[in-house]
């Protein structure tokens, strides 16, 4: 999942731009922006944003067993 940037929260500090491993982020009109096609989806930008303007949440996945042999053990 590609991170999303809340333009209303972003103050353009540039922390995410400096720490982006593939260097695909930049500041456009005073706000953070990224090239979504080149994003590696690492989530570092969201972890480092001091005001939580960058959001990155992995989708929740639920395991559905195909048959009884793969049922998880409950303790």
PDB file as gemmi writes it, atoms N, CA and C in Angstrom:
CRYST1    1.000    1.000    1.000  90.00  90.00  90.00 P 1                      
ATOM      1  N   UNK A   1       0.842  -1.167   0.000  1.00  0.00           N  
ATOM      2  CA  UNK A   1       0.000   0.000   0.000  1.00  0.00           C  
ATOM      3  C   UNK A   1       0.892   1.236   0.000  1.00  0.00           C  
ATOM      4  N   UNK A   2       0.637   2.136  -0.887  1.00  0.00           N  
ATOM      5  CA  UNK A   2       1.414   3.355  -1.011  1.00  0.00           C  
ATOM      6  C   UNK A   2       0.984   4.350   0.067  1.00  0.00           C  
ATOM      7  N   UNK A   3       1.930   5.042   0.696  1.00  0.00           N  
ATOM      8  CA  UNK A   3       1.577   6.036   1.710  1.00  0.00           C  
ATOM      9  C   UNK A   3       0.731   7.163   1.116  1.00  0.00           C  
ATOM     10  N   UNK A   4      -0.102   7.741   1.941  1.00  0.00           N  
ATOM     11  CA  UNK A   4      -0.880   8.907   1.533  1.00  0.00           C  
ATOM     12  C   UNK A   4      -0.432  10.100   2.362  1.00  0.00           C  
ATOM     13  N   UNK A   5      -0.486  11.267   1.770  1.00  0.00           N  
ATOM     14  CA  UNK A   5      -0.056  12.492   2.445  1.00  0.00           C  
ATOM     15  C   UNK A   5      -1.266  13.387   2.634  1.00  0.00           C  
ATOM     16  N   UNK A   6      -1.508  13.767   3.884  1.00  0.00           N  
ATOM     17  CA  UNK A   6      -2.595  14.680   4.213  1.00  0.00           C  
ATOM     18  C   UNK A   6      -2.076  16.098   3.990  1.00  0.00           C  
ATOM     19  N   UNK A   7      -2.471  16.719   2.893  1.00  0.00           N  
ATOM     20  CA  UNK A   7      -1.963  18.046   2.532  1.00  0.00           C  
ATOM     21  C   UNK A   7      -2.385  19.118   3.537  1.00  0.00           C  
ATOM     22  N   UNK A   8      -3.468  18.883   4.252  1.00  0.00           N  
ATOM     23  CA  UNK A   8      -3.898  19.861   5.245  1.00  0.00           C  
ATOM     24  C   UNK A   8      -3.021  19.818   6.494  1.00  0.00           C  
ATOM     25  N   UNK A   9      -2.449  18.670   6.798  1.00  0.00           N  
ATOM     26  CA  UNK A   9      -1.573  18.535   7.969  1.00  0.00           C  
ATOM     27  C   UNK A   9      -0.115  18.830   7.651  1.00  0.00           C  
ATOM     28  N   UNK A  10       0.328  18.500   6.445  1.00  0.00           N  
ATOM     29  CA  UNK A  10       1.736  18.626   6.073  1.00  0.00           C  
ATOM     30  C   UNK A  10       2.176  20.084   6.153  1.00  0.00           C  
ATOM     31  N   UNK A  11       3.300  20.306   6.854  1.00  0.00           N  
ATOM     32  CA  UNK A  11       3.844  21.659   6.947  1.00  0.00           C  
ATOM     33  C   UNK A  11       5.089  21.841   6.081  1.00  0.00           C  
ATOM     34  N   UNK A  12       5.445  20.812   5.305  1.00  0.00           N  
ATOM     35  CA  UNK A  12       6.568  20.911   4.387  1.00  0.00           C  
ATOM     36  C   UNK A  12       7.925  20.903   5.048  1.00  0.00           C  
ATOM     37  N   UNK A  13       8.056  20.235   6.190  1.00  0.00           N  
ATOM     38  CA  UNK A  13       9.327  20.218   6.918  1.00  0.00           C  
ATOM     39  C   UNK A  13      10.418  19.482   6.149  1.00  0.00           C  
ATOM     40  N   UNK A  14      10.049  18.491   5.336  1.00  0.00           N  
ATOM     41  CA  UNK A  14      10.999  17.789   4.488  1.00  0.00           C  
ATOM     42  C   UNK A  14      11.698  16.603   5.120  1.00  0.00           C  
ATOM     43  N   UNK A  15      11.322  16.206   6.317  1.00  0.00           N  
ATOM     44  CA  UNK A  15      11.946  15.046   6.963  1.00  0.00           C  
ATOM     45  C   UNK A  15      11.729  13.795   6.126  1.00  0.00           C  
ATOM     46  N   UNK A  16      10.531  13.602   5.641  1.00  0.00           N  
ATOM     47  CA  UNK A  16      10.223  12.425   4.824  1.00  0.00           C  
ATOM     48  C   UNK A  16      11.013  12.442   3.519  1.00  0.00           C  
ATOM     49  N   UNK A  17      11.209  13.612   2.957  1.00  0.00           N  
ATOM     50  CA  UNK A  17      11.941  13.751   1.693  1.00  0.00           C  
ATOM     51  C   UNK A  17      13.401  13.343   1.886  1.00  0.00           C  
ATOM     52  N   UNK A  18      13.992  13.763   2.990  1.00  0.00           N  
ATOM     53  CA  UNK A  18      15.402  13.456   3.251  1.00  0.00           C  
ATOM     54  C   UNK A  18      15.641  11.982   3.539  1.00  0.00           C  
ATOM     55  N   UNK A  19      14.692  11.302   4.138  1.00  0.00           N  
ATOM     56  CA  UNK A  19      14.881   9.919   4.576  1.00  0.00           C  
ATOM     57  C   UNK A  19      14.291   8.868   3.643  1.00  0.00           C  
ATOM     58  N   UNK A  20      13.657   9.261   2.564  1.00  0.00           N  
ATOM     59  CA  UNK A  20      13.051   8.317   1.625  1.00  0.00           C  
ATOM     60  C   UNK A  20      14.144   7.513   0.933  1.00  0.00           C  
ATOM     61  N   UNK A  21      14.200   6.164   1.149  1.00  0.00           N  
ATOM     62  CA  UNK A  21      15.270   5.355   0.555  1.00  0.00           C  
ATOM     63  C   UNK A  21      15.371   5.451  -0.968  1.00  0.00           C  
ATOM     64  N   UNK A  22      14.248   5.350  -1.728  1.00  0.00           N  
ATOM     65  CA  UNK A  22      14.396   5.448  -3.185  1.00  0.00           C  
ATOM     66  C   UNK A  22      14.444   6.895  -3.694  1.00  0.00           C  
ATOM     67  N   UNK A  23      14.339   7.857  -2.781  1.00  0.00           N  
ATOM     68  CA  UNK A  23      14.401   9.297  -3.099  1.00  0.00           C  
ATOM     69  C   UNK A  23      13.368   9.700  -4.149  1.00  0.00           C  
ATOM     70  N   UNK A  24      12.131   9.309  -3.912  1.00  0.00           N  
ATOM     71  CA  UNK A  24      11.060   9.632  -4.846  1.00  0.00           C  
ATOM     72  C   UNK A  24      10.089  10.651  -4.255  1.00  0.00           C  
ATOM     73  N   UNK A  25      10.454  11.237  -3.119  1.00  0.00           N  
ATOM     74  CA  UNK A  25       9.611  12.253  -2.490  1.00  0.00           C  
ATOM     75  C   UNK A  25      10.225  13.621  -2.709  1.00  0.00           C  
ATOM     76  N   UNK A  26       9.365  14.628  -2.694  1.00  0.00           N  
ATOM     77  CA  UNK A  26       9.821  15.996  -2.847  1.00  0.00           C  
ATOM     78  C   UNK A  26       8.818  16.956  -2.245  1.00  0.00           C  
ATOM     79  N   UNK A  27       9.146  18.219  -2.275  1.00  0.00           N  
ATOM     80  CA  UNK A  27       8.251  19.261  -1.782  1.00  0.00           C  
ATOM     81  C   UNK A  27       7.676  19.983  -2.995  1.00  0.00           C  
ATOM     82  N   UNK A  28       6.353  19.990  -3.095  1.00  0.00           N  
ATOM     83  CA  UNK A  28       5.656  20.664  -4.178  1.00  0.00           C  
ATOM     84  C   UNK A  28       4.690  21.664  -3.566  1.00  0.00           C  
ATOM     85  N   UNK A  29       4.885  22.933  -3.888  1.00  0.00           N  
ATOM     86  CA  UNK A  29       4.051  24.018  -3.346  1.00  0.00           C  
ATOM     87  C   UNK A  29       3.993  23.972  -1.827  1.00  0.00           C  
ATOM     88  N   UNK A  30       5.127  23.670  -1.198  1.00  0.00           N  
ATOM     89  CA  UNK A  30       5.229  23.679   0.257  1.00  0.00           C  
ATOM     90  C   UNK A  30       4.696  22.447   0.954  1.00  0.00           C  
ATOM     91  N   UNK A  31       4.351  21.422   0.215  1.00  0.00           N  
ATOM     92  CA  UNK A  31       3.812  20.189   0.790  1.00  0.00           C  
ATOM     93  C   UNK A  31       4.586  18.989   0.258  1.00  0.00           C  
ATOM     94  N   UNK A  32       4.649  17.918   1.037  1.00  0.00           N  
ATOM     95  CA  UNK A  32       5.318  16.688   0.602  1.00  0.00           C  
ATOM     96  C   UNK A  32       4.510  16.025  -0.501  1.00  0.00           C  
ATOM     97  N   UNK A  33       5.231  15.444  -1.439  1.00  0.00           N  
ATOM     98  CA  UNK A  33       4.597  14.708  -2.546  1.00  0.00           C  
ATOM     99  C   UNK A  33       5.488  13.528  -2.887  1.00  0.00           C  
ATOM    100  N   UNK A  34       4.897  12.491  -3.479  1.00  0.00           N  
ATOM    101  CA  UNK A  34       5.691  11.328  -3.868  1.00  0.00           C  
ATOM    102  C   UNK A  34       5.209  10.769  -5.189  1.00  0.00           C  
ATOM    103  N   UNK A  35       6.115  10.088  -5.873  1.00  0.00           N  
ATOM    104  CA  UNK A  35       5.792   9.425  -7.135  1.00  0.00           C  
ATOM    105  C   UNK A  35       5.315   8.024  -6.776  1.00  0.00           C  
ATOM    106  N   UNK A  36       4.026   7.807  -6.857  1.00  0.00           N  
ATOM    107  CA  UNK A  36       3.448   6.548  -6.372  1.00  0.00           C  
ATOM    108  C   UNK A  36       3.923   5.335  -7.169  1.00  0.00           C  
ATOM    109  N   UNK A  37       4.193   5.487  -8.447  1.00  0.00           N  
ATOM    110  CA  UNK A  37       4.630   4.346  -9.267  1.00  0.00           C  
ATOM    111  C   UNK A  37       6.008   3.833  -8.864  1.00  0.00           C  
ATOM    112  N   UNK A  38       6.827   4.680  -8.249  1.00  0.00           N  
ATOM    113  CA  UNK A  38       8.183   4.294  -7.871  1.00  0.00           C  
ATOM    114  C   UNK A  38       8.330   3.995  -6.384  1.00  0.00           C  
ATOM    115  N   UNK A  39       7.258   4.159  -5.624  1.00  0.00           N  
ATOM    116  CA  UNK A  39       7.305   3.944  -4.170  1.00  0.00           C  
ATOM    117  C   UNK A  39       7.560   2.476  -3.850  1.00  0.00           C  
ATOM    118  N   UNK A  40       8.492   2.221  -2.931  1.00  0.00           N  
ATOM    119  CA  UNK A  40       8.817   0.860  -2.495  1.00  0.00           C  
ATOM    120  C   UNK A  40       7.932   0.394  -1.344  1.00  0.00           C  
ATOM    121  N   UNK A  41       7.047   1.249  -0.870  1.00  0.00           N  
ATOM    122  CA  UNK A  41       6.089   0.933   0.189  1.00  0.00           C  
ATOM    123  C   UNK A  41       6.759   0.463   1.475  1.00  0.00           C  
ATOM    124  N   UNK A  42       7.849   1.121   1.850  1.00  0.00           N  
ATOM    125  CA  UNK A  42       8.574   0.733   3.062  1.00  0.00           C  
ATOM    126  C   UNK A  42       7.952   1.343   4.323  1.00  0.00           C  
ATOM    127  N   UNK A  43       7.271   2.488   4.203  1.00  0.00           N  
ATOM    128  CA  UNK A  43       6.620   3.116   5.344  1.00  0.00           C  
ATOM    129  C   UNK A  43       7.521   3.986   6.193  1.00  0.00           C  
ATOM    130  N   UNK A  44       8.772   4.179   5.804  1.00  0.00           N  
ATOM    131  CA  UNK A  44       9.702   4.994   6.591  1.00  0.00           C  
ATOM    132  C   UNK A  44       9.212   6.437   6.675  1.00  0.00           C  
ATOM    133  N   UNK A  45       8.663   6.956   5.600  1.00  0.00           N  
ATOM    134  CA  UNK A  45       8.177   8.338   5.598  1.00  0.00           C  
ATOM    135  C   UNK A  45       7.085   8.537   6.650  1.00  0.00           C  
ATOM    136  N   UNK A  46       6.200   7.574   6.775  1.00  0.00           N  
ATOM    137  CA  UNK A  46       5.123   7.671   7.761  1.00  0.00           C  
ATOM    138  C   UNK A  46       5.657   7.556   9.181  1.00  0.00           C  
ATOM    139  N   UNK A  47       6.655   6.701   9.387  1.00  0.00           N  
ATOM    140  CA  UNK A  47       7.241   6.549  10.721  1.00  0.00           C  
ATOM    141  C   UNK A  47       7.964   7.808  11.173  1.00  0.00           C  
ATOM    142  N   UNK A  48       8.578   8.518  10.248  1.00  0.00           N  
ATOM    143  CA  UNK A  48       9.397   9.673  10.600  1.00  0.00           C  
ATOM    144  C   UNK A  48       8.644  10.994  10.624  1.00  0.00           C  
ATOM    145  N   UNK A  49       7.464  11.047  10.064  1.00  0.00           N  
ATOM    146  CA  UNK A  49       6.719  12.307  10.015  1.00  0.00           C  
ATOM    147  C   UNK A  49       6.377  12.769  11.439  1.00  0.00           C  
ATOM    148  N   UNK A  50       6.892  13.941  11.843  1.00  0.00           N  
ATOM    149  CA  UNK A  50       6.667  14.393  13.223  1.00  0.00           C  
ATOM    150  C   UNK A  50       5.235  14.812  13.519  1.00  0.00           C  
ATOM    151  N   UNK A  51       4.437  15.077  12.499  1.00  0.00           N  
ATOM    152  CA  UNK A  51       3.063  15.519  12.739  1.00  0.00           C  
ATOM    153  C   UNK A  51       2.024  14.558  12.162  1.00  0.00           C  
ATOM    154  N   UNK A  52       2.455  13.365  11.793  1.00  0.00           N  
ATOM    155  CA  UNK A  52       1.577  12.302  11.281  1.00  0.00           C  
ATOM    156  C   UNK A  52       0.783  12.733  10.051  1.00  0.00           C  
ATOM    157  N   UNK A  53       1.430  13.475   9.153  1.00  0.00           N  
ATOM    158  CA  UNK A  53       0.777  13.886   7.916  1.00  0.00           C  
ATOM    159  C   UNK A  53       0.880  12.803   6.853  1.00  0.00           C  
ATOM    160  N   UNK A  54       1.832  11.892   7.014  1.00  0.00           N  
ATOM    161  CA  UNK A  54       1.987  10.781   6.075  1.00  0.00           C  
ATOM    162  C   UNK A  54       1.403   9.540   6.730  1.00  0.00           C  
ATOM    163  N   UNK A  55       0.484   8.917   6.035  1.00  0.00           N  
ATOM    164  CA  UNK A  55      -0.179   7.735   6.586  1.00  0.00           C  
ATOM    165  C   UNK A  55       0.183   6.507   5.763  1.00  0.00           C  
ATOM    166  N   UNK A  56       0.500   5.446   6.479  1.00  0.00           N  
ATOM    167  CA  UNK A  56       0.849   4.178   5.831  1.00  0.00           C  
ATOM    168  C   UNK A  56       0.317   3.065   6.699  1.00  0.00           C  
ATOM    169  N   UNK A  57      -0.679   2.355   6.202  1.00  0.00           N  
ATOM    170  CA  UNK A  57      -1.257   1.258   6.956  1.00  0.00           C  
ATOM    171  C   UNK A  57      -1.395   0.065   6.033  1.00  0.00           C  
ATOM    172  N   UNK A  58      -0.822  -1.036   6.440  1.00  0.00           N  
ATOM    173  CA  UNK A  58      -0.943  -2.257   5.666  1.00  0.00           C  
ATOM    174  C   UNK A  58      -2.352  -2.807   5.816  1.00  0.00           C  
ATOM    175  N   UNK A  59      -2.914  -3.351   4.759  1.00  0.00           N  
ATOM    176  CA  UNK A  59      -4.254  -3.929   4.864  1.00  0.00           C  
ATOM    177  C   UNK A  59      -4.230  -5.159   5.762  1.00  0.00           C  
ATOM    178  N   UNK A  60      -5.295  -5.327   6.521  1.00  0.00           N  
ATOM    179  CA  UNK A  60      -5.391  -6.498   7.382  1.00  0.00           C  
ATOM    180  C   UNK A  60      -5.752  -7.714   6.539  1.00  0.00           C  
ATOM    181  N   UNK A  61      -5.056  -8.786   6.799  1.00  0.00           N  
ATOM    182  CA  UNK A  61      -5.308 -10.025   6.059  1.00  0.00           C  
ATOM    183  C   UNK A  61      -5.783 -11.080   7.048  1.00  0.00           C  
ATOM    184  N   UNK A  62      -6.816 -11.750   6.682  1.00  0.00           N  
ATOM    185  CA  UNK A  62      -7.354 -12.805   7.531  1.00  0.00           C  
ATOM    186  C   UNK A  62      -7.118 -14.150   6.857  1.00  0.00           C  
ATOM    187  N   UNK A  63      -6.665 -15.084   7.647  1.00  0.00           N  
ATOM    188  CA  UNK A  63      -6.383 -16.413   7.136  1.00  0.00           C  
ATOM    189  C   UNK A  63      -7.637 -17.262   7.234  1.00  0.00           C  
ATOM    190  N   UNK A  64      -8.057 -17.769   6.118  1.00  0.00           N  
ATOM    191  CA  UNK A  64      -9.197 -18.677   6.071  1.00  0.00           C  
ATOM    192  C   UNK A  64      -8.679 -20.069   5.710  1.00  0.00           C  
ATOM    193  N   UNK A  65      -8.729 -21.016   6.633  1.00  0.00           N  
ATOM    194  CA  UNK A  65      -8.212 -22.360   6.331  1.00  0.00           C  
ATOM    195  C   UNK A  65      -9.048 -23.050   5.253  1.00  0.00           C  
ATOM    196  N   UNK A  66      -8.353 -23.762   4.379  1.00  0.00           N  
ATOM    197  CA  UNK A  66      -9.029 -24.502   3.315  1.00  0.00           C  
ATOM    198  C   UNK A  66      -9.665 -25.781   3.861  1.00  0.00           C  
ATOM    199  N   UNK A  67      -9.040 -26.352   4.894  1.00  0.00           N  
ATOM    200  CA  UNK A  67      -9.578 -27.547   5.537  1.00  0.00           C  
ATOM    201  C   UNK A  67      -9.001 -27.629   6.948  1.00  0.00           C  
ATOM    202  N   UNK A  68      -9.399 -28.629   7.706  1.00  0.00           N  
ATOM    203  CA  UNK A  68      -9.046 -28.731   9.124  1.00  0.00           C  
ATOM    204  C   UNK A  68      -7.551 -28.877   9.391  1.00  0.00           C  
ATOM    205  N   UNK A  69      -6.784 -29.333   8.441  1.00  0.00           N  
ATOM    206  CA  UNK A  69      -5.353 -29.552   8.674  1.00  0.00           C  
ATOM    207  C   UNK A  69      -4.601 -28.248   8.932  1.00  0.00           C  
ATOM    208  N   UNK A  70      -5.159 -27.127   8.499  1.00  0.00           N  
ATOM    209  CA  UNK A  70      -4.454 -25.850   8.644  1.00  0.00           C  
ATOM    210  C   UNK A  70      -5.101 -24.924   9.657  1.00  0.00           C  
ATOM    211  N   UNK A  71      -5.840 -25.427  10.549  1.00  0.00           N  
ATOM    212  CA  UNK A  71      -6.461 -24.573  11.568  1.00  0.00           C  
ATOM    213  C   UNK A  71      -5.403 -24.147  12.581  1.00  0.00           C  
ATOM    214  N   UNK A  72      -5.398 -22.882  12.971  1.00  0.00           N  
ATOM    215  CA  UNK A  72      -4.415 -22.423  13.955  1.00  0.00           C  
ATOM    216  C   UNK A  72      -4.713 -23.016  15.335  1.00  0.00           C  
ATOM    217  N   UNK A  73      -3.672 -23.215  16.104  1.00  0.00           N  
ATOM    218  CA  UNK A  73      -3.812 -23.747  17.459  1.00  0.00           C  
ATOM    219  C   UNK A  73      -4.244 -22.624  18.382  1.00  0.00           C  
ATOM    220  N   UNK A  74      -5.221 -22.871  19.214  1.00  0.00           N  
ATOM    221  CA  UNK A  74      -5.686 -21.874  20.193  1.00  0.00           C  
ATOM    222  C   UNK A  74      -5.151 -22.262  21.547  1.00  0.00           C  
ATOM    223  N   UNK A  75      -4.547 -21.342  22.210  1.00  0.00           N  
ATOM    224  CA  UNK A  75      -3.990 -21.616  23.545  1.00  0.00           C  
ATOM    225  C   UNK A  75      -4.778 -20.942  24.612  1.00  0.00           C  
TER     226      UNK A  75                                                      
END                                                                             
